[in-house]
Amino acid sequence: MASLTKKEKRLLQEKKNGQRVEYRQKFRAHVVYETIYRKKPDRQVAEELNTTEKTVKKWRKRFKKHRMKGLHDEPRSGAPRKFDIEQRCEVIAIACDKPQAYGFTIRPYWNLDNLAEATIQHTQGPAMSRSSVQRTLQRNDLRPHRQEMWLHSKDPMFREKVNDIVSLYLDPPKDTVVICVDEKTGMQALERTFEPASASPGKPGRYEHEYIRHGTTSLIAGFEITTGDVVAQCRPTRKADDLLAFMEQLAEAYPHQDVIIVWDNLNIHHDGPSERWTQFNKRHGNRFTFYYTPKHASWMNQIEIFFSILHRRCLKWSSFHSTQELEAVVLRFIQHWNQDEGHPFNWTFGGYPMQHEPKEAG
């Protein structure tokens, strides 16, 4: 089979012209493409690539025999492994433990030098060098020097509460509106002392580090999960009366439907001595049901996704001369969102598997 299939032609072109393909693969693909597809003589291709006819002939024959697999190097025997699997597993076990257990009392986490030292002291077999320890970590996708912040929820019903809200997102009740509500507090009206500089070729845009502070404002907003519509108010404070005024606006926006509110455990989200939400619900025909996210689970509230979009699109690197200007920009963006860009978010988290759930018949 001397000709190329369509797939082989495409793959050879990708290797030959790819910007991130290693040189030897580009070279071999070029040889095969020019000699087999373009029917060029071996001598001409050798001159074009500044190589020998013998090399061109070698890769042309390799391709004819093995097709695309022939472009890769054949397996080499190489030197025998110096470290066995048991010793590498010991390195992984040490890396997954705390440094204090190996005498590094002042180190909160491993670095490569300490890990290599601990490996020499606490493993059997030949001493493993720093680079060998590093390769072992890389092959097992292990980065003991990397840390991420994590906040544990102490709520014993955490998973059950999460699953209740997930079920609302994935299968909203019919004839019911599900709205995620929260407050974005402390939005600062910062006036940059110099106007931001736009980007230019070779240079990113720049914004002034120094600013004049003109006060703060709060945004109270609700995100309707099936349409993406946002109802919002900007207010100077975030008190119970502010939230109650917003909820009255929300009730007017949805005058006839049953409404489920998803929000967090902020104190003003609960009844309190005045039974504010019980009384609110009575005024509106008991149409409202309230779901509370577990503590330390703000990621369960879809309005947080919208707040992130708002921050990136309107607030980040911006300059405002007053809180009034800040509020006008925020509300104008929300109006634009509702008219032109609003959409439901694709919620992909399916909840936690629970014990004792009934299993479907296979």
C-alpha positions in Angstrom: 0.0 0.0 0.0 2.0 3.0 -1.3 -0.7 5.7 -1.3 -2.1 7.6 1.8 -5.5 7.4 3.2 -7.4 10.6 3.9 -6.8 10.1 7.7 -3.0 9.5 7.1 -2.7 12.5 4.9 -4.4 14.7 7.6 -2.3 13.3 10.4 0.9 13.8 8.4 0.0 17.4 7.6 -0.7 18.1 11.2 2.6 16.7 12.3 4.5 18.4 9.4 3.0 21.8 10.1 2.3 21.7 13.8 3.8 24.4 16.0 4.1 22.2 19.1 5.2 18.9 17.4 8.7 17.7 18.3 11.3 18.1 15.5 11.9 14.4 14.8 8.2 13.8 14.3 7.9 16.9 12.0 11.0 15.6 10.1 9.7 12.1 9.6 6.2 13.3 8.6 7.8 15.6 6.1 9.8 12.7 4.6 6.7 10.5 4.2 4.4 13.2 2.9 6.9 14.4 0.3 8.0 11.0 -0.9 4.7 9.1 -0.9 2.0 11.7 -1.4 3.9 14.2 -3.6 6.0 11.4 -5.2 9.2 13.3 -4.9 12.5 11.3 -5.4 14.5 10.4 -2.3 17.4 12.6 -3.4 15.3 15.7 -3.8 13.7 15.3 -0.4 17.1 14.6 1.2 18.4 17.9 -0.3 15.4 19.8 0.9 15.8 18.5 4.5 19.6 18.6 4.5 19.9 14.9 5.2 21.0 11.7 3.4 19.1 9.5 0.9 19.6 6.6 3.3 17.7 8.4 6.1 14.8 9.3 3.7 14.6 5.8 2.4 14.6 4.4 6.0 11.5 6.4 7.1 9.7 5.9 3.8 10.1 2.1 4.2 9.2 2.2 7.9 6.0 4.0 7.0 5.1 1.5 4.3 5.6 -1.3 6.7 4.1 0.1 9.9 2.0 3.1 8.6 1.7 5.9 11.2 3.2 3.8 14.0 6.4 3.6 12.0 7.1 7.3 12.7 7.8 6.5 16.3 11.1 5.2 17.7 11.3 1.5 18.3 11.5 0.4 21.9 15.1 0.4 23.3 16.4 -1.9 25.9 18.0 0.8 28.0 19.5 0.4 31.5 17.7 -1.8 34.0 15.5 0.0 36.6 17.6 1.1 39.6 14.6 1.5 41.9 11.9 -1.1 42.3 8.2 -0.4 42.7 8.3 -1.0 46.4 10.8 1.8 46.9 8.8 4.2 44.8 5.7 3.4 46.8 7.6 4.2 49.9 8.4 7.7 48.4 4.7 8.2 47.7 3.8 7.2 51.2 6.3 9.6 52.7 5.0 12.4 50.4 1.5 11.8 51.5 2.4 12.0 55.2 3.3 15.0 57.3 7.0 16.2 57.5 6.7 16.3 61.3 6.5 12.5 61.3 10.0 12.3 59.8 11.7 14.8 62.0 11.1 18.0 60.1 9.4 19.8 63.0 9.3 23.3 61.6 8.1 22.4 58.1 4.3 22.6 57.6 4.6 20.9 54.1 7.2 19.1 52.1 9.7 20.6 49.6 11.8 18.5 47.3 15.0 18.7 49.3 13.4 17.6 52.6 11.5 14.8 50.8 14.7 13.5 49.2 16.5 13.6 52.6 13.6 11.7 54.3 13.6 9.2 51.5 17.3 8.4 52.0 16.8 8.0 55.8 13.5 6.0 55.8 13.6 3.7 52.7 15.4 0.5 51.9 17.5 -0.1 48.9 19.9 2.3 47.0 19.8 6.0 47.9 17.4 7.9 45.7 18.6 11.2 44.3 16.6 14.4 44.3 15.8 14.1 40.6 14.6 10.5 41.0 12.3 11.5 43.8 11.0 14.3 41.6 10.3 11.9 38.7 8.5 9.6 41.0 6.2 12.4 42.1 5.6 13.6 38.6 4.7 10.1 37.3 2.1 9.8 40.1 0.7 13.4 39.7 1.8 14.2 43.3 2.5 17.7 44.4 3.0 17.8 48.2 4.2 21.4 48.1 0.9 22.6 46.7 -1.9 23.5 49.1 -5.5 24.6 48.5 -7.8 26.3 51.0 -10.6 24.2 52.2 -13.4 24.9 54.6 -15.1 22.0 56.3 -18.8 22.1 57.1 -19.7 20.9 60.6 -23.4 20.5 59.6 -24.3 16.8 60.2 -27.0 17.1 57.6 -24.6 18.7 55.0 -25.1 16.2 52.3 -28.8 15.9 52.7 -29.2 19.7 52.5 -27.0 19.8 49.4 -29.0 17.1 47.7 -32.3 18.8 48.4 -31.0 22.0 46.7 -29.5 20.0 43.8 -32.8 18.3 43.2 -34.4 21.8 42.9 -31.8 22.8 40.3 -32.0 19.6 38.2 -35.7 19.0 38.4 -37.5 22.2 39.4 -41.2 21.7 40.6 -43.8 22.5 38.0 -45.6 25.9 38.2 -43.0 27.0 40.7 -40.3 29.6 40.4 -36.9 28.8 42.0 -34.9 32.0 42.8 -31.4 32.1 44.4 -31.0 35.2 46.6 -28.0 36.8 48.2 -26.3 40.1 49.0 -23.1 41.4 47.5 -22.0 43.7 50.2 -19.1 46.2 50.4 -19.0 47.1 46.8 -16.4 50.0 46.8 -16.7 53.1 44.7 -13.0 53.5 44.0 -11.8 56.4 41.8 -8.4 55.6 40.3 -6.1 58.6 40.6 -5.1 58.2 36.9 -7.2 56.8 34.1 -6.5 53.1 33.1 -4.1 52.7 30.1 -5.4 50.5 27.3 -3.5 47.5 26.0 -1.0 47.9 23.1 1.0 45.4 21.1 3.3 43.7 23.5 1.9 45.4 26.5 -1.1 44.5 28.7 -3.5 47.1 29.8 -2.7 48.8 33.1 -4.7 50.3 35.9 -3.6 52.7 38.6 -2.8 51.2 42.0 -3.7 54.3 44.0 -7.3 55.3 44.4 -9.7 57.6 46.2 -12.4 55.8 48.2 -16.0 57.2 47.8 -17.8 54.8 50.0 -19.6 51.5 49.6 -22.9 50.2 48.5 -24.7 46.8 48.7 -26.4 44.8 46.0 -29.3 42.5 46.8 -30.2 40.2 43.9 -32.2 37.2 43.0 -31.4 34.8 40.1 -34.2 32.8 38.5 -32.7 29.5 37.6 -34.8 28.5 34.6 -34.6 31.8 32.7 -31.5 33.5 34.1 -33.5 36.7 34.8 -32.1 38.8 37.7 -34.1 41.1 40.0 -31.9 43.5 42.0 -31.7 46.5 44.2 -28.8 48.6 45.3 -29.0 49.9 48.9 -26.6 51.7 51.2 -27.0 49.1 53.9 -27.7 45.4 54.2 -30.2 45.2 57.1 -33.4 43.2 57.6 -35.5 46.2 56.4 -33.4 46.4 53.2 -33.8 42.7 52.5 -37.6 42.9 53.2 -37.9 45.8 50.8 -36.2 43.7 48.1 -38.4 40.7 48.8 -41.5 42.9 48.3 -40.1 43.8 44.9 -39.5 40.1 44.2 -43.1 39.3 45.2 -44.4 42.0 42.8 -42.2 40.6 40.0 -43.8 37.2 40.5 -47.3 38.0 41.6 -49.1 34.7 40.9 -46.5 31.9 41.0 -45.4 29.8 43.9 -41.8 30.8 44.7 -38.9 28.8 46.2 -36.1 31.0 47.7 -32.7 29.5 48.0 -30.3 31.5 50.3 -27.7 31.1 53.0 -27.9 31.1 56.8 -27.4 34.9 57.3 -29.3 36.0 60.4 -31.6 38.3 58.5 -32.6 35.3 56.3 -34.3 33.8 59.4 -37.5 34.9 61.1 -36.1 36.5 64.2 -38.3 37.8 67.0 -40.5 39.8 64.6 -41.2 36.6 62.5 -40.5 38.7 59.5 -40.7 35.9 56.9 -43.7 34.3 58.4 -45.5 37.6 58.3 -44.2 38.3 54.8 -45.5 35.0 53.5 -48.9 35.6 55.0 -49.1 38.9 53.2 -48.4 37.1 49.9 -50.7 34.1 50.3 -48.1 31.7 51.7 -46.6 31.4 48.2 -43.0 31.4 49.4 -40.9 28.4 50.5 -37.4 29.0 51.9 -34.5 26.6 51.4 -31.2 27.2 53.3 -27.8 26.2 52.0 -25.6 24.4 54.5 -23.1 26.5 56.3 -19.9 27.1 54.3 -21.6 26.1 51.1 -22.0 29.4 49.2 -21.0 27.5 46.0 -24.5 26.0 46.2 -26.2 29.3 45.5 -26.3 30.1 41.7 -26.5 33.9 42.3 -22.8 33.6 43.3 -22.1 32.7 39.7 -23.8 35.8 38.5 -22.0 37.9 41.0 -18.7 36.6 39.6 -19.8 37.6 36.1 -20.8 41.0 37.4 -17.5 41.5 39.1 -15.4 40.6 36.1 -17.5 42.6 33.6 -18.3 45.7 35.7 -16.2 46.1 38.8 -12.8 44.7 38.2 -10.2 47.5 37.4 -13.0 50.1 37.1 -13.0 53.6 38.4 -16.1 55.3 40.0 -16.5 58.8 41.2 -19.4 58.1 43.6 -21.5 55.3 44.9 -24.3 56.6 42.7 -22.2 56.1 39.6 -21.3 52.6 40.8 -24.9 51.7 41.4 -25.9 53.0 38.0 -23.3 50.9 36.2 -24.3 47.8 38.1 -28.0 48.2 37.5 -27.4 49.1 33.8 -25.4 45.8 33.4 -28.2 43.8 35.1 -30.8 45.4 32.7 -28.5 44.5 29.7 -28.2 41.0 31.1 -31.9 40.5 31.3 -32.6 41.9 27.9 -29.7 40.4 25.9 -27.5 37.9 27.7 -29.5 36.3 30.4 -29.5 32.5 30.4 -29.8 29.7 32.9 -26.6 28.2 34.2 -25.7 24.6 33.3 -25.6 23.0 36.8 -23.6 19.8 36.5 -23.1 18.7 40.1 -25.5 15.9 40.7 -25.3 15.7 44.5 -23.8 13.2 46.9 -24.6 9.4 46.8 -26.5 8.5 50.0 -26.6 5.2 51.9 -29.8 3.2 52.0 -31.1 4.7 48.8 -33.4 2.3 46.8 -31.5 0.8 43.9 -33.1 0.5 40.5 -33.5 -3.0 39.1 -30.7 -3.8 36.6 
